[in-house]
């Protein structure tokens, strides 16, 4: 089960990332991604281990950005791979069978390639300009999403990402996209998680109940 709301962590230190992840969990997030850039592997592993402890306590799914070996080491719920990261097919060989693999896309060609490699979901963007990510791909906007979806027939969940705020949600959903990923807007106010979930028509309680069941199986 892929959540319709993904919180992507941000912060100027590993400690801030962990603080924000815990705040998101407390506010009802059922899916968080640890996106810690430009740190050595030892720091990444230590931070991921702590993030796993936090998310396990709150019955929240944890996705590790980029590093599938760390995702396996901490038994996170999955990994999200950027366009310049490892190939999903290669990552799948190393991960546990139950771990989720997501991939980043900016074009219909990107999406088709990820679908062919059998990812579990696609993060498609950016929706608009965002300072969260450097080397930003061409902005898609609502028109870009609509055009892409008209030419792409898939049941793979596609998540909108990039500078999304509460006022964008309904317009994005009208395009046919499955859900959204948010970083800045939620980090500024974690109470917005409930508002995002309400607009997306999701139930935090139901999602967390599913995760509790999944954790018991593992």
C-alpha positions as CSV (number, residue, x, y, z in Angstrom):
1,X,0.0,0.0,0.0
2,X,1.5,3.3,-1.2
3,X,0.6,6.3,0.9
4,X,-1.1,9.3,-0.8
5,X,1.0,11.7,1.3
6,X,4.8,11.4,1.5
7,X,6.7,13.6,3.9
8,X,10.3,14.2,2.8
9,X,12.7,15.2,5.5
10,X,14.8,18.3,5.4
11,X,17.1,20.0,7.8
12,X,20.6,21.5,8.2
13,X,21.9,18.6,10.2
14,X,21.2,14.9,10.8
15,X,19.7,15.8,14.2
16,X,17.3,18.2,12.5
17,X,16.2,15.6,10.0
18,X,15.4,13.2,12.9
19,X,13.6,15.9,14.8
20,X,11.4,16.7,11.8
21,X,10.7,13.1,11.2
22,X,9.5,12.6,14.7
23,X,7.4,15.8,14.5
24,X,5.8,14.4,11.3
25,X,5.1,11.1,13.0
26,X,3.6,12.8,16.0
27,X,1.3,14.8,13.6
28,X,0.0,11.6,12.0
29,X,2.3,11.0,9.0
30,X,2.1,7.4,7.9
31,X,5.0,7.7,5.3
32,X,8.3,9.6,5.7
33,X,11.4,9.6,3.5
34,X,14.8,10.3,5.1
35,X,16.5,12.5,2.5
36,X,19.9,13.3,3.9
37,X,22.4,14.5,1.3
38,X,26.1,15.0,1.2
39,X,27.0,12.9,4.3
40,X,29.4,10.0,4.6
41,X,28.0,6.5,4.9
42,X,28.7,6.1,8.6
43,X,26.6,9.2,9.4
44,X,23.9,8.1,7.0
45,X,23.7,4.7,8.6
46,X,23.5,6.0,12.1
47,X,20.8,8.5,11.2
48,X,18.8,5.9,9.3
49,X,19.0,3.6,12.3
50,X,17.6,6.3,14.6
51,X,14.9,7.2,12.0
52,X,13.9,3.5,11.9
53,X,13.6,3.5,15.7
54,X,11.4,6.6,15.6
55,X,9.1,5.4,12.8
56,X,8.8,2.0,14.2
57,X,7.6,3.5,17.5
58,X,4.9,5.5,15.7
59,X,4.0,2.7,13.2
60,X,5.1,4.9,10.3
61,X,6.6,3.7,7.1
62,X,10.2,4.8,6.5
63,X,11.8,5.2,3.0
64,X,15.5,5.9,2.6
65,X,16.5,8.2,-0.2
66,X,19.2,6.9,-2.6
67,X,21.0,4.3,-0.5
68,X,19.5,0.9,-0.9
69,X,22.2,-0.9,1.0
70,X,21.4,1.3,4.1
71,X,17.7,0.7,3.5
72,X,18.4,-3.0,3.7
73,X,20.7,-2.7,6.7
74,X,18.1,-0.8,8.9
75,X,15.2,-2.8,7.4
76,X,13.4,0.3,6.3
77,X,10.2,-0.1,4.4
78,X,11.9,0.8,1.2
79,X,14.2,3.0,-0.8
80,X,13.6,5.9,-3.2
81,X,16.1,6.1,-6.1
82,X,16.8,9.4,-8.0
83,X,17.5,9.5,-11.7
84,X,21.3,9.3,-11.1
85,X,21.1,6.7,-8.3
86,X,21.3,2.9,-8.6
87,X,19.1,1.1,-11.1
88,X,15.9,-0.2,-9.5
89,X,16.5,-3.7,-11.0
90,X,19.9,-3.8,-9.4
91,X,18.6,-2.5,-6.0
92,X,15.8,-5.1,-6.1
93,X,18.4,-7.9,-6.2
94,X,19.8,-6.8,-2.8
95,X,16.7,-5.7,-1.0
96,X,14.3,-7.9,1.0
97,X,11.3,-9.0,-1.1
98,X,8.9,-6.9,1.0
99,X,10.8,-3.6,0.6
100,X,9.3,-0.9,-1.6
101,X,11.2,0.7,-4.4
102,X,10.3,4.2,-5.7
103,X,11.9,6.1,-8.5
104,X,12.2,9.8,-9.7
105,X,10.9,10.8,-13.1
106,X,10.5,14.1,-15.0
107,X,9.2,12.8,-18.4
108,X,7.1,10.1,-20.0
109,X,10.3,8.4,-21.0
110,X,11.5,8.3,-17.4
111,X,8.1,6.9,-16.3
112,X,8.1,4.2,-18.9
113,X,11.6,3.1,-18.0
114,X,10.7,2.9,-14.3
115,X,7.5,1.0,-15.0
116,X,9.5,-1.5,-17.1
117,X,11.9,-1.9,-14.2
118,X,8.8,-2.6,-12.0
119,X,9.1,0.1,-9.4
120,X,6.3,0.3,-6.8
121,X,5.7,4.0,-7.3
122,X,7.0,7.0,-9.2
123,X,7.8,10.4,-7.9
124,X,7.0,12.8,-10.8
125,X,8.1,16.4,-10.8
126,X,8.9,19.1,-10.1
127,X,5.4,20.5,-9.9
128,X,6.9,24.0,-9.5
129,X,10.2,25.6,-8.5
130,X,11.6,24.4,-5.2
131,X,14.8,25.2,-3.3
132,X,14.7,21.8,-1.6
133,X,16.5,20.2,-4.6
134,X,19.5,21.4,-6.6
135,X,19.9,20.8,-10.3
136,X,16.1,21.0,-10.8
137,X,14.6,19.2,-13.8
138,X,12.2,21.1,-16.1
139,X,9.0,22.2,-14.2
140,X,5.9,20.2,-15.2
141,X,3.0,22.0,-13.5
142,X,-0.6,20.9,-14.0
143,X,-0.5,21.0,-17.8
144,X,2.6,18.9,-17.8
145,X,1.0,16.3,-15.6
146,X,-2.2,16.2,-17.7
147,X,-0.2,15.8,-21.0
148,X,1.9,13.0,-19.6
149,X,-0.9,11.1,-18.1
150,X,-2.9,11.2,-21.3
151,X,-0.1,9.4,-23.0
152,X,0.8,7.0,-20.2
153,X,-1.4,4.1,-19.3
154,X,-0.3,2.5,-16.0
155,X,-1.5,1.3,-12.7
156,X,1.8,2.3,-11.0
157,X,1.0,5.0,-8.4
158,X,2.4,8.3,-9.5
159,X,3.2,10.9,-6.8
160,X,3.5,14.6,-7.5
161,X,6.6,16.3,-6.0
162,X,8.1,19.8,-5.9
163,X,7.0,22.9,-4.0
164,X,3.5,21.6,-3.3
165,X,1.2,23.5,-0.9
166,X,-2.3,22.9,0.5
167,X,-3.8,25.1,-2.2
168,X,-2.4,22.8,-4.9
169,X,-3.7,19.5,-3.8
170,X,-7.2,19.4,-5.4
171,X,-5.8,20.7,-8.8
172,X,-3.1,18.1,-8.8
173,X,-5.6,15.3,-8.0
174,X,-7.8,16.4,-10.9
175,X,-5.0,15.4,-13.2
176,X,-5.3,11.8,-12.2
177,X,-2.1,11.6,-10.1
178,X,-2.2,9.2,-7.2
179,X,-0.8,11.4,-4.4
180,X,1.7,14.0,-3.4
181,X,5.1,14.3,-1.7
182,X,5.7,17.4,0.5
183,X,8.8,18.7,2.3
184,X,8.9,22.5,2.9
185,X,5.3,23.2,3.6
186,X,5.0,20.4,6.2
187,X,8.4,21.2,7.8
188,X,7.2,24.8,8.3
189,X,4.0,23.5,10.0
190,X,3.6,19.9,10.9
191,X,-0.1,20.5,11.8
192,X,-0.7,20.7,8.0
193,X,-0.3,17.0,7.7
194,X,-3.9,16.5,8.8
195,X,-5.1,19.1,6.3
196,X,-3.2,17.4,3.5
197,X,-4.6,14.0,4.5
198,X,-8.1,15.4,4.6
199,X,-7.8,16.9,1.1
200,X,-6.3,13.6,-0.2
201,X,-9.2,11.7,1.3
202,X,-6.9,9.5,3.4
203,X,-7.3,8.2,6.9
204,X,-4.1,8.3,9.0
205,X,-5.7,5.7,11.3
206,X,-6.4,3.3,8.5
207,X,-3.0,3.7,7.0
208,X,-1.2,3.1,10.3
209,X,-3.4,0.1,11.0
210,X,-2.2,-1.4,7.7
211,X,1.4,-0.7,8.7
212,X,1.0,-2.3,12.1
213,X,-0.2,-5.4,10.4
214,X,2.7,-5.3,7.9
215,X,5.2,-4.9,10.7
216,X,3.8,-7.9,12.5
217,X,4.2,-10.0,9.4
218,X,7.9,-9.0,9.1
